[in-house]
Amino acid sequence: MANENGATAADRWEVIAARLHNRGNPADGAEEIVIAEAPEAEARRVFADTVATASEAGYEYMRLRANGEDVDCWPKATGWTV
C-alpha cells in the first residue's frame, strides 16, 4: 500500500555521500559512499543529520535516493550552478 507520497514499504531509501578522489582536480571524479539504507523516515533523518556536518566531513555532495532516484541533495542546486 502506498502512502500520500506514493511510496510503499518496499521502497529502497539510501543516503549517499561523495568524496572527491583528488580535491585538487574535481574532474577526477568522486567516490560515493552509502551512509545508510533504511526506511524513508530513518533515511530522511540520517540525511538531515549528515548534511549538518557534511562540509566538515569532507563530503563534496550528498544525495537522498529512493529506488535509485534522487529525492534530495546537498548542496542545493541554485540558478548559479550547473
Backbone as JSON Lines, residues from 0, in Angstrom:
{"i":0,"aa":"M","n":[0.83,-1.17,0.0],"ca":[0.0,0.0,0.0],"c":[0.88,1.25,0.0]}
{"i":1,"aa":"A","n":[0.57,2.21,-0.83],"ca":[1.36,3.44,-0.95],"c":[0.88,4.49,0.04]}
{"i":2,"aa":"N","n":[1.84,5.35,0.49],"ca":[1.45,6.46,1.36],"c":[1.05,7.66,0.5]}
{"i":3,"aa":"E","n":[0.85,8.83,1.14],"ca":[0.39,10.0,0.39],"c":[1.4,10.48,-0.64]}
{"i":4,"aa":"N","n":[2.68,10.09,-0.51],"ca":[3.71,10.46,-1.48],"c":[3.9,9.41,-2.57]}
{"i":5,"aa":"G","n":[3.12,8.34,-2.5],"ca":[3.25,7.27,-3.48],"c":[4.29,6.23,-3.11]}
{"i":6,"aa":"A","n":[4.92,6.39,-1.94],"ca":[5.95,5.45,-1.51],"c":[5.3,4.21,-0.89]}
{"i":7,"aa":"T","n":[5.96,3.09,-1.05],"ca":[5.49,1.85,-0.44],"c":[6.54,1.34,0.53]}
{"i":8,"aa":"A","n":[6.16,0.39,1.34],"ca":[7.09,-0.2,2.3],"c":[8.27,-0.85,1.6]}
{"i":9,"aa":"A","n":[8.1,-1.26,0.36],"ca":[9.15,-1.93,-0.38],"c":[10.14,-0.95,-1.02]}
{"i":10,"aa":"D","n":[9.87,0.37,-0.92],"ca":[10.79,1.34,-1.49],"c":[12.16,1.23,-0.83]}
{"i":11,"aa":"R","n":[13.2,1.42,-1.63],"ca":[14.58,1.34,-1.14],"c":[15.12,2.75,-0.99]}
{"i":12,"aa":"W","n":[15.4,3.17,0.23],"ca":[15.91,4.5,0.52],"c":[17.39,4.4,0.89]}
{"i":13,"aa":"E","n":[18.19,5.3,0.32],"ca":[19.62,5.33,0.6],"c":[20.08,6.77,0.85]}
{"i":14,"aa":"V","n":[21.05,6.9,1.72],"ca":[21.74,8.17,1.93],"c":[23.14,7.97,1.37]}
{"i":15,"aa":"I","n":[23.5,8.8,0.39],"ca":[24.78,8.68,-0.3],"c":[25.61,9.93,-0.04]}
{"i":16,"aa":"A","n":[26.89,9.75,0.27],"ca":[27.82,10.87,0.4],"c":[28.98,10.61,-0.56]}
{"i":17,"aa":"A","n":[29.59,11.68,-1.05],"ca":[30.68,11.52,-2.0],"c":[31.89,12.35,-1.59]}
{"i":18,"aa":"R","n":[33.05,11.75,-1.74],"ca":[34.32,12.44,-1.53],"c":[35.07,12.42,-2.85]}
{"i":19,"aa":"L","n":[35.68,13.56,-3.18],"ca":[36.47,13.64,-4.4],"c":[37.68,12.73,-4.31]}
{"i":20,"aa":"H","n":[38.05,12.11,-5.43],"ca":[39.27,11.3,-5.47],"c":[40.49,12.2,-5.29]}
{"i":21,"aa":"N","n":[40.41,13.39,-5.87],"ca":[41.53,14.32,-5.83],"c":[40.97,15.73,-5.64]}
{"i":22,"aa":"R","n":[41.05,16.25,-4.42],"ca":[40.49,17.57,-4.14],"c":[41.09,18.66,-5.02]}
{"i":23,"aa":"G","n":[42.3,18.45,-5.49],"ca":[42.95,19.42,-6.37],"c":[42.44,19.38,-7.8]}
{"i":24,"aa":"N","n":[41.74,18.3,-8.15],"ca":[41.23,18.15,-9.51],"c":[39.87,17.47,-9.48]}
{"i":25,"aa":"P","n":[38.78,18.23,-9.33],"ca":[37.44,17.64,-9.27],"c":[37.07,16.8,-10.5]}
{"i":26,"aa":"A","n":[37.75,17.03,-11.61],"ca":[37.47,16.26,-12.82],"c":[37.84,14.78,-12.66]}
{"i":27,"aa":"D","n":[38.62,14.45,-11.62],"ca":[38.99,13.05,-11.37],"c":[37.83,12.23,-10.82]}
{"i":28,"aa":"G","n":[36.71,12.89,-10.52],"ca":[35.53,12.18,-10.05],"c":[35.48,12.03,-8.54]}
{"i":29,"aa":"A","n":[34.45,11.34,-8.09],"ca":[34.22,11.18,-6.66],"c":[33.84,9.74,-6.36]}
{"i":30,"aa":"E","n":[34.13,9.36,-5.13],"ca":[33.73,8.04,-4.64],"c":[32.44,8.21,-3.84]}
{"i":31,"aa":"E","n":[31.39,7.51,-4.23],"ca":[30.14,7.56,-3.49],"c":[30.13,6.49,-2.41]}
{"i":32,"aa":"I","n":[29.69,6.9,-1.22],"ca":[29.66,6.02,-0.06],"c":[28.22,5.93,0.42]}
{"i":33,"aa":"V","n":[27.72,4.72,0.63],"ca":[26.38,4.55,1.17],"c":[26.47,4.72,2.68]}
{"i":34,"aa":"I","n":[25.87,5.8,3.17],"ca":[25.86,6.09,4.6],"c":[24.79,5.25,5.3]}
{"i":35,"aa":"A","n":[23.63,5.1,4.65],"ca":[22.53,4.34,5.26],"c":[21.6,3.81,4.19]}
{"i":36,"aa":"E","n":[21.05,2.63,4.45],"ca":[19.93,2.06,3.7],"c":[18.87,1.82,4.76]}
{"i":37,"aa":"A","n":[17.75,2.52,4.65],"ca":[16.76,2.47,5.73],"c":[15.38,2.82,5.19]}
{"i":38,"aa":"P","n":[14.35,2.6,6.0],"ca":[13.01,3.06,5.61],"c":[13.04,4.59,5.45]}
{"i":39,"aa":"E","n":[12.04,5.12,4.77],"ca":[12.01,6.53,4.43],"c":[12.27,7.47,5.61]}
{"i":40,"aa":"A","n":[11.54,7.33,6.68],"ca":[11.68,8.25,7.82],"c":[13.1,8.24,8.37]}
{"i":41,"aa":"E","n":[13.67,7.06,8.53],"ca":[15.03,6.95,9.05],"c":[16.04,7.52,8.06]}
{"i":42,"aa":"A","n":[15.87,7.23,6.77],"ca":[16.79,7.74,5.75],"c":[16.75,9.27,5.72]}
{"i":43,"aa":"R","n":[15.57,9.85,5.82],"ca":[15.47,11.32,5.85],"c":[16.15,11.9,7.09]}
{"i":44,"aa":"R","n":[16.03,11.24,8.23],"ca":[16.68,11.71,9.45],"c":[18.2,11.64,9.32]}
{"i":45,"aa":"V","n":[18.69,10.51,8.81],"ca":[20.14,10.35,8.63],"c":[20.66,11.37,7.62]}
{"i":46,"aa":"F","n":[19.92,11.6,6.54],"ca":[20.33,12.59,5.54],"c":[20.45,13.97,6.19]}
{"i":47,"aa":"A","n":[19.43,14.39,6.92],"ca":[19.45,15.71,7.56],"c":[20.59,15.82,8.56]}
{"i":48,"aa":"D","n":[20.8,14.79,9.36],"ca":[21.87,14.81,10.35],"c":[23.24,14.87,9.69]}
{"i":49,"aa":"T","n":[23.41,14.12,8.62],"ca":[24.71,14.06,7.94],"c":[24.98,15.35,7.17]}
{"i":50,"aa":"V","n":[23.96,15.94,6.56],"ca":[24.13,17.21,5.85],"c":[24.64,18.28,6.81]}
{"i":51,"aa":"A","n":[24.19,18.22,8.04],"ca":[24.6,19.22,9.03],"c":[26.11,19.26,9.24]}
{"i":52,"aa":"T","n":[26.78,18.14,8.99],"ca":[28.24,18.07,9.19],"c":[28.98,17.67,7.91]}
{"i":53,"aa":"A","n":[28.3,17.7,6.79],"ca":[28.89,17.22,5.53],"c":[30.16,17.95,5.14]}
{"i":54,"aa":"S","n":[30.15,19.25,5.24],"ca":[31.32,20.02,4.84],"c":[32.53,19.68,5.72]}
{"i":55,"aa":"E","n":[32.31,19.61,7.03],"ca":[33.39,19.26,7.95],"c":[33.9,17.84,7.72]}
{"i":56,"aa":"A","n":[33.01,16.95,7.25],"ca":[33.4,15.56,6.99],"c":[34.12,15.41,5.66]}
{"i":57,"aa":"G","n":[34.18,16.49,4.88],"ca":[34.88,16.44,3.6],"c":[34.05,15.92,2.45]}
{"i":58,"aa":"Y","n":[32.73,15.89,2.61],"ca":[31.88,15.42,1.52],"c":[31.71,16.51,0.47]}
{"i":59,"aa":"E","n":[31.81,16.14,-0.76],"ca":[31.62,17.06,-1.88],"c":[30.13,17.27,-2.16]}
{"i":60,"aa":"Y","n":[29.37,16.18,-2.06],"ca":[27.92,16.25,-2.22],"c":[27.27,15.09,-1.51]}
{"i":61,"aa":"M","n":[25.97,15.22,-1.32],"ca":[25.17,14.15,-0.72],"c":[23.88,14.0,-1.51]}
{"i":62,"aa":"R","n":[23.34,12.79,-1.5],"ca":[22.08,12.5,-2.17],"c":[21.21,11.63,-1.27]}
{"i":63,"aa":"L","n":[19.92,11.92,-1.27],"ca":[18.92,11.05,-0.66],"c":[18.21,10.41,-1.83]}
{"i":64,"aa":"R","n":[18.25,9.09,-1.91],"ca":[17.68,8.38,-3.06],"c":[16.6,7.4,-2.62]}
{"i":65,"aa":"A","n":[15.56,7.32,-3.45],"ca":[14.5,6.32,-3.27],"c":[14.42,5.54,-4.57]}
{"i":66,"aa":"N","n":[14.66,4.26,-4.48],"ca":[14.61,3.39,-5.66],"c":[15.5,3.9,-6.79]}
{"i":67,"aa":"G","n":[16.68,4.42,-6.43],"ca":[17.65,4.87,-7.42],"c":[17.42,6.27,-7.95]}
{"i":68,"aa":"E","n":[16.36,6.94,-7.53],"ca":[16.05,8.29,-7.98],"c":[16.42,9.29,-6.88]}
{"i":69,"aa":"D","n":[17.11,10.38,-7.24],"ca":[17.44,11.4,-6.27],"c":[16.18,12.12,-5.81]}
{"i":70,"aa":"V","n":[15.99,12.19,-4.49],"ca":[14.84,12.85,-3.88],"c":[15.27,14.19,-3.28]}
{"i":71,"aa":"D","n":[16.49,14.25,-2.75],"ca":[17.0,15.47,-2.15],"c":[18.51,15.46,-2.34]}
{"i":72,"aa":"C","n":[19.12,16.65,-2.23],"ca":[20.57,16.73,-2.42],"c":[21.17,17.84,-1.59]}
{"i":73,"aa":"W","n":[22.45,17.75,-1.38],"ca":[23.25,18.8,-0.77],"c":[24.56,18.86,-1.53]}
{"i":74,"aa":"P","n":[25.07,20.01,-1.89],"ca":[24.44,21.31,-1.7],"c":[23.25,21.47,-2.64]}
{"i":75,"aa":"K","n":[22.36,22.35,-2.25],"ca":[21.16,22.6,-3.06],"c":[21.55,23.26,-4.36]}
{"i":76,"aa":"A","n":[20.91,22.82,-5.44],"ca":[21.14,23.44,-6.75],"c":[20.54,24.84,-6.75]}
{"i":77,"aa":"T","n":[21.26,25.77,-7.34],"ca":[20.75,27.14,-7.45],"c":[20.85,27.56,-8.91]}
{"i":78,"aa":"G","n":[20.37,28.72,-9.21],"ca":[20.47,29.24,-10.56],"c":[21.9,29.52,-11.0]}
{"i":79,"aa":"W","n":[22.82,29.51,-10.0],"ca":[24.22,29.81,-10.29],"c":[25.05,28.57,-10.54]}
{"i":80,"aa":"T","n":[24.47,27.4,-10.32],"ca":[25.24,26.17,-10.54],"c":[24.71,25.44,-11.75]}
{"i":81,"aa":"V","n":[25.5,24.56,-12.26],"ca":[25.1,23.77,-13.43],"c":[24.8,22.36,-13.01]}
